[in-house]
Amino acid sequence: MRFLNDIRKYRKYIVYAAKAQLRSEVSNSYFDWLWWILEPFGLMIVYAIVFGTIFGATEKYFTIFIFSGNAMWGFFSKSIVSSVRMIKSNETTISQVYLPKIVLVLVELFVNAYKMSICFGIVLVMLFIYRVPITWRVIFLVPIFAVFFILIYGCCLIVMHIGVFIDDLAYVINISLNMLMYISGLFYSFDRFEEPYRMILQTANPFAFLMTSMRQVLLYSQNPDYIWLLVWFGISLIIAAFGTQLIYKNENNYVKVI
């Protein structure tokens, strides 16, 4: 109930703060918001050349395969990295007025979600250019991204809490994200692995599962794995509830620590 009350009370602040952060990011840039497209688009070209041409990737619609996956990875990695020092970077604000610390995470998630939505707008154009058939299965994108958002929200809260007390967490997070990127199927499909390795690699890693599910319904007109989607939905709710409770329980101590 406290979480719902805070969301209702601070919803206007969350929207305003997200818009202000988006404007500040491009205020001194010549290309403004185009950088939100140019960055993932540039990475897509690099990955497409390296993995598509040099290493001979065989995934169908490989350009869209890379671009859509990189859009999800950008949302995930940027949200996690920014959460490490989120309390300390907002020290002035939280030391002067009370602000639920979960609001800081929600603002960052909305900022990164907006950037990701722009990338997926480009994906829609690419689907038309490559003449990818769109079927009714795209409706599964709603639960897939819902689970994705809830999971990252919970992980960001936990990382934000630990980051208050451990300064070196940022280095650990960066190394861990680099390792996770290469085992999550960002550049390849898990279909190239034999069972049971394919199942283990694809379902044990929530990011790999959700990204693979997104590609299945968007590019290849396949149904996602309903059971594992429900499993990760339940796990995501538990992580989000745990992270929310952790922040509420300790948020009065953060100012003392920093």
C-alpha positions as CSV (number, residue, x, y, z in Angstrom):
1,M,0.0,0.0,0.0
2,R,2.9,2.4,0.7
3,F,4.3,1.7,-2.7
4,L,1.0,2.4,-4.4
5,N,0.5,5.5,-2.4
6,D,3.9,6.8,-3.3
7,I,3.4,6.1,-7.0
8,R,0.1,8.0,-6.9
9,K,1.5,10.9,-4.9
10,Y,4.7,11.3,-6.9
11,R,3.5,10.3,-10.4
12,K,3.7,13.9,-11.7
13,Y,7.1,14.3,-10.3
14,I,8.3,11.1,-11.9
15,V,7.1,12.3,-15.3
16,Y,8.5,15.8,-14.9
17,A,11.9,14.6,-13.6
18,A,12.1,12.1,-16.5
19,K,11.4,14.8,-19.1
20,A,13.9,17.2,-17.4
21,Q,16.6,14.5,-17.5
22,L,15.9,13.8,-21.1
23,R,16.2,17.5,-22.0
24,S,19.4,17.9,-20.0
25,E,21.1,15.0,-21.7
26,V,20.8,16.7,-25.1
27,S,20.9,20.4,-24.1
28,N,24.5,20.8,-25.3
29,S,24.5,18.3,-28.2
30,Y,24.4,19.3,-31.8
31,F,22.3,16.2,-32.8
32,D,20.0,16.5,-29.7
33,W,17.9,13.3,-29.3
34,L,19.3,11.8,-32.5
35,W,22.1,10.4,-30.4
36,W,19.6,8.0,-28.8
37,I,19.3,6.5,-32.2
38,L,22.8,7.0,-33.5
39,E,24.4,5.1,-30.6
40,P,22.5,1.8,-31.0
41,F,22.5,2.2,-34.7
42,G,26.3,2.5,-34.8
43,L,26.7,-0.5,-32.5
44,M,24.3,-2.5,-34.8
45,I,26.5,-1.8,-37.8
46,V,29.7,-2.9,-35.9
47,Y,28.0,-6.1,-34.6
48,A,26.5,-6.8,-38.0
49,I,29.9,-6.5,-39.7
50,V,31.8,-8.5,-37.1
51,F,29.3,-11.2,-36.3
52,G,27.3,-11.2,-39.5
53,T,30.1,-10.9,-42.1
54,I,33.3,-12.0,-40.4
55,F,31.9,-14.8,-38.3
56,G,29.1,-15.6,-40.8
57,A,26.0,-15.5,-38.6
58,T,23.1,-17.4,-40.1
59,E,20.2,-15.8,-38.1
60,K,17.4,-14.6,-40.3
61,Y,16.9,-10.8,-40.4
62,F,20.2,-10.5,-38.6
63,T,20.3,-6.7,-38.8
64,I,17.0,-6.4,-37.0
65,F,18.0,-9.3,-34.8
66,I,21.0,-7.3,-33.5
67,F,19.3,-3.9,-33.3
68,S,16.3,-5.1,-31.3
69,G,18.4,-7.0,-28.9
70,N,20.8,-4.1,-28.5
71,A,17.9,-1.8,-27.7
72,M,16.8,-4.1,-24.8
73,W,20.4,-4.5,-23.6
74,G,20.9,-0.7,-23.6
75,F,17.8,-0.3,-21.4
76,F,18.9,-3.1,-19.0
77,S,22.6,-2.1,-18.7
78,K,22.2,1.6,-18.4
79,S,19.5,1.2,-15.8
80,I,21.7,-1.1,-13.7
81,V,24.8,1.0,-14.0
82,S,23.1,4.2,-13.1
83,S,21.5,2.6,-10.0
84,V,24.9,1.9,-8.4
85,R,25.5,5.5,-7.4
86,M,22.0,6.8,-7.7
87,I,21.7,7.7,-4.0
88,K,25.0,9.5,-3.9
89,S,24.4,11.4,-7.1
90,N,21.1,12.7,-5.7
91,E,22.6,13.5,-2.3
92,T,21.7,17.2,-2.4
93,T,18.0,16.4,-3.1
94,I,17.4,13.6,-0.6
95,S,19.3,15.4,2.2
96,Q,17.0,18.4,2.0
97,V,13.6,17.0,1.3
98,Y,12.0,13.6,1.7
99,L,11.7,11.7,-1.5
100,P,10.9,8.0,-1.7
101,K,14.1,6.4,-3.0
102,I,12.1,4.1,-5.3
103,V,11.1,7.3,-7.2
104,L,14.7,7.8,-8.3
105,V,14.8,4.4,-9.9
106,L,11.5,4.8,-11.6
107,V,12.6,8.1,-13.1
108,E,15.7,6.4,-14.5
109,L,13.7,3.5,-15.8
110,F,11.2,5.9,-17.6
111,V,14.1,7.8,-19.2
112,N,15.7,4.6,-20.5
113,A,12.4,3.1,-21.5
114,Y,11.7,6.2,-23.6
115,K,15.0,5.8,-25.4
116,M,14.3,2.1,-26.0
117,S,10.9,3.0,-27.4
118,I,12.5,5.2,-30.0
119,C,14.8,2.3,-31.0
120,F,11.8,0.0,-31.4
121,G,10.2,2.7,-33.5
122,I,13.2,2.2,-35.8
123,V,12.7,-1.5,-35.6
124,L,9.1,-1.1,-36.9
125,V,10.5,0.7,-39.9
126,M,13.1,-2.0,-40.5
127,L,10.4,-4.7,-40.3
128,F,8.6,-2.9,-43.2
129,I,11.8,-2.5,-45.2
130,Y,12.8,-6.2,-44.8
131,R,9.2,-7.3,-45.3
132,V,9.1,-9.2,-42.1
133,P,5.6,-10.7,-41.7
134,I,3.8,-9.4,-38.6
135,T,1.3,-11.8,-37.0
136,W,-1.0,-11.7,-34.0
137,R,1.8,-13.1,-31.8
138,V,3.2,-9.6,-31.4
139,I,0.6,-9.1,-28.6
140,F,3.0,-11.2,-26.5
141,L,5.4,-8.3,-26.5
142,V,3.2,-6.7,-23.8
143,P,3.7,-9.4,-21.1
144,I,7.3,-9.9,-22.2
145,F,8.2,-6.2,-21.7
146,A,6.1,-6.1,-18.5
147,V,8.2,-8.9,-17.0
148,F,11.3,-7.2,-18.3
149,F,10.4,-3.9,-16.6
150,I,9.5,-5.4,-13.3
151,L,12.6,-7.5,-13.2
152,I,14.9,-4.6,-13.9
153,Y,13.1,-2.4,-11.4
154,G,13.7,-5.0,-8.7
155,C,17.4,-5.5,-9.6
156,C,18.0,-1.7,-9.7
157,L,16.6,-1.3,-6.2
158,I,18.9,-4.0,-4.8
159,V,21.9,-2.6,-6.7
160,M,21.1,0.9,-5.5
161,H,20.9,-0.2,-1.9
162,I,24.2,-2.1,-2.0
163,G,25.9,0.8,-3.8
164,V,25.3,3.1,-0.9
165,F,27.6,1.0,1.3
166,I,30.1,-0.4,-1.2
167,D,31.8,2.0,-3.5
168,D,33.6,-0.7,-5.5
169,L,30.2,-2.2,-6.7
170,A,30.4,-0.1,-9.9
171,Y,33.5,-2.0,-11.0
172,V,31.9,-5.3,-10.2
173,I,28.8,-4.4,-12.1
174,N,30.7,-3.3,-15.2
175,I,32.6,-6.6,-15.3
176,S,29.5,-8.7,-14.6
177,L,27.5,-6.9,-17.4
178,N,30.3,-7.5,-19.9
179,M,30.2,-11.2,-19.0
180,L,26.4,-11.3,-19.1
181,M,26.3,-9.6,-22.5
182,Y,28.3,-12.4,-24.2
183,I,26.3,-15.3,-22.7
184,S,22.9,-13.7,-23.3
185,G,22.5,-14.3,-27.0
186,L,22.8,-10.7,-28.0
187,F,24.9,-11.6,-31.1
188,Y,23.6,-15.1,-31.8
189,S,20.7,-17.5,-31.5
190,F,20.6,-20.3,-28.9
191,D,19.2,-22.6,-31.6
192,R,22.8,-23.4,-32.6
193,F,23.3,-25.2,-29.3
194,E,22.2,-28.8,-28.6
195,E,19.9,-29.8,-25.8
196,P,20.0,-29.6,-22.9
197,Y,22.6,-26.8,-23.2
198,R,20.2,-24.6,-25.3
199,M,17.5,-24.8,-22.7
200,I,19.8,-24.1,-19.8
201,L,21.5,-21.1,-21.5
202,Q,18.2,-19.6,-22.7
203,T,16.0,-20.1,-19.7
204,A,18.3,-19.8,-16.7
205,N,19.3,-16.3,-17.7
206,P,16.2,-14.0,-17.5
207,F,17.6,-11.4,-19.9
208,A,18.5,-14.1,-22.5
209,F,15.0,-15.6,-22.2
210,L,13.1,-12.3,-22.5
211,M,15.3,-11.1,-25.4
212,T,14.9,-14.4,-27.2
213,S,11.1,-14.3,-26.6
214,M,10.9,-10.8,-28.0
215,R,12.7,-12.0,-31.2
216,Q,10.5,-15.1,-31.5
217,V,7.2,-13.2,-31.5
218,L,8.5,-10.1,-33.4
219,L,10.7,-11.6,-36.1
220,Y,9.9,-15.3,-36.4
221,S,6.1,-15.5,-35.6
222,Q,6.7,-18.0,-32.9
223,N,5.0,-18.4,-29.5
224,P,7.1,-17.7,-26.4
225,D,7.5,-20.3,-23.8
226,Y,4.4,-19.7,-21.7
227,I,5.6,-21.7,-18.7
228,W,9.0,-20.0,-18.4
229,L,7.4,-16.6,-19.0
230,L,5.1,-17.2,-16.0
231,V,8.1,-18.5,-14.0
232,W,10.1,-15.4,-14.6
233,F,7.0,-13.2,-14.0
234,G,6.7,-14.7,-10.5
235,I,10.4,-14.4,-9.8
236,S,10.4,-10.8,-11.0
237,L,7.6,-10.0,-8.7
238,I,9.5,-11.5,-5.8
239,I,12.6,-9.6,-6.6
240,A,10.7,-6.3,-7.1
241,A,8.9,-6.8,-3.8
242,F,12.1,-7.7,-2.0
243,G,13.9,-4.6,-3.4
244,T,11.0,-2.3,-2.6
245,Q,10.9,-3.6,1.0
246,L,14.7,-3.3,1.3
247,I,14.6,0.4,0.2
248,Y,11.7,1.3,2.5
249,K,13.4,-0.4,5.5
250,N,16.7,1.4,5.0
251,E,16.0,4.7,3.2
252,N,16.3,6.7,6.4
253,N,19.9,5.5,6.9
254,Y,21.1,6.4,3.5
255,V,21.6,10.1,4.3
256,K,23.7,9.2,7.3
257,V,25.9,6.9,5.3
258,I,26.6,9.3,2.4
